[in-house]
Amino acid sequence: MQIVMVEFAVGTDRVDACVAAVTEATNTLVAPQPAFHGATIHREDATGTVWNVMRWDSHQAFIDFRDGNAESIGALLGEFGPNGHMLDVAEVVEPKGEPT
């Protein structure tokens, strides 16, 4: 599984609108895709930045989806200027339990 992180630097006054649009796009366009395994949408109000961190079978699966749905994605998110990043998990750290 690979991570796709899409960053939206929208300004503090547009965070709510961006979160709503990213949530709608993720629920309606992305979630039905068989290669998609979930997402978390994050916001940083101080900088006016929103991130959609998605888990896909592969970066290529996301790229194929994105390229095949560019018009629909653009209609929902184009005004927010998405900036995509393809990430590979380097390490996973799990909780160790309660301290003694």
Contacts in CASP RR format, 6 or more apart in sequence:
PFRMAT RR
TARGET T0000
AUTHOR 0000-0000-0000
METHOD contacts of the structure
MODEL  1
MQIVMVEFAVGTDRVDACVAAVTEATNTLVAPQPAFHGATIHREDATGTV
WNVMRWDSHQAFIDFRDGNAESIGALLGEFGPNGHMLDVAEVVEPKGEPT
1 37 0 8 1.000
1 55 0 8 1.000
1 56 0 8 1.000
1 57 0 8 1.000
1 89 0 8 1.000
2 55 0 8 1.000
2 56 0 8 1.000
2 57 0 8 1.000
2 58 0 8 1.000
2 59 0 8 1.000
2 62 0 8 1.000
2 86 0 8 1.000
2 87 0 8 1.000
2 88 0 8 1.000
2 89 0 8 1.000
3 53 0 8 1.000
3 54 0 8 1.000
3 55 0 8 1.000
3 56 0 8 1.000
3 86 0 8 1.000
3 87 0 8 1.000
3 88 0 8 1.000
3 89 0 8 1.000
4 53 0 8 1.000
4 54 0 8 1.000
4 56 0 8 1.000
4 59 0 8 1.000
4 62 0 8 1.000
4 84 0 8 1.000
4 85 0 8 1.000
4 86 0 8 1.000
4 87 0 8 1.000
5 51 0 8 1.000
5 52 0 8 1.000
5 53 0 8 1.000
5 54 0 8 1.000
5 84 0 8 1.000
5 85 0 8 1.000
5 87 0 8 1.000
6 22 0 8 1.000
6 51 0 8 1.000
6 52 0 8 1.000
6 54 0 8 1.000
6 82 0 8 1.000
6 83 0 8 1.000
6 84 0 8 1.000
6 85 0 8 1.000
7 49 0 8 1.000
7 50 0 8 1.000
7 51 0 8 1.000
7 82 0 8 1.000
7 83 0 8 1.000
7 84 0 8 1.000
7 85 0 8 1.000
8 18 0 8 1.000
8 22 0 8 1.000
8 49 0 8 1.000
8 50 0 8 1.000
8 51 0 8 1.000
8 52 0 8 1.000
8 77 0 8 1.000
8 80 0 8 1.000
8 81 0 8 1.000
8 82 0 8 1.000
8 83 0 8 1.000
9 47 0 8 1.000
9 48 0 8 1.000
9 49 0 8 1.000
9 81 0 8 1.000
9 83 0 8 1.000
10 17 0 8 1.000
10 18 0 8 1.000
10 48 0 8 1.000
10 49 0 8 1.000
10 50 0 8 1.000
10 80 0 8 1.000
10 81 0 8 1.000
11 47 0 8 1.000
11 48 0 8 1.000
11 49 0 8 1.000
12 45 0 8 1.000
12 46 0 8 1.000
12 47 0 8 1.000
12 48 0 8 1.000
14 48 0 8 1.000
14 80 0 8 1.000
15 43 0 8 1.000
15 45 0 8 1.000
15 48 0 8 1.000
15 49 0 8 1.000
15 50 0 8 1.000
18 50 0 8 1.000
18 80 0 8 1.000
19 41 0 8 1.000
19 43 0 8 1.000
19 50 0 8 1.000
21 76 0 8 1.000
21 77 0 8 1.000
21 80 0 8 1.000
22 41 0 8 1.000
22 50 0 8 1.000
22 52 0 8 1.000
22 77 0 8 1.000
22 80 0 8 1.000
23 41 0 8 1.000
24 76 0 8 1.000
25 73 0 8 1.000
25 76 0 8 1.000
25 77 0 8 1.000
26 39 0 8 1.000
26 41 0 8 1.000
26 52 0 8 1.000
26 54 0 8 1.000
29 69 0 8 1.000
29 72 0 8 1.000
29 73 0 8 1.000
29 76 0 8 1.000
30 36 0 8 1.000
30 39 0 8 1.000
30 54 0 8 1.000
30 65 0 8 1.000
31 38 0 8 1.000
33 61 0 8 1.000
33 65 0 8 1.000
35 56 0 8 1.000
35 57 0 8 1.000
35 58 0 8 1.000
35 61 0 8 1.000
35 62 0 8 1.000
35 65 0 8 1.000
36 54 0 8 1.000
36 55 0 8 1.000
36 56 0 8 1.000
36 61 0 8 1.000
36 65 0 8 1.000
37 55 0 8 1.000
37 56 0 8 1.000
37 57 0 8 1.000
38 54 0 8 1.000
38 55 0 8 1.000
39 52 0 8 1.000
39 53 0 8 1.000
39 54 0 8 1.000
39 55 0 8 1.000
40 52 0 8 1.000
40 53 0 8 1.000
41 50 0 8 1.000
41 51 0 8 1.000
41 52 0 8 1.000
41 53 0 8 1.000
42 50 0 8 1.000
42 51 0 8 1.000
42 52 0 8 1.000
42 53 0 8 1.000
43 49 0 8 1.000
43 50 0 8 1.000
43 51 0 8 1.000
44 50 0 8 1.000
50 80 0 8 1.000
54 62 0 8 1.000
56 62 0 8 1.000
59 86 0 8 1.000
62 86 0 8 1.000
66 73 0 8 1.000
END
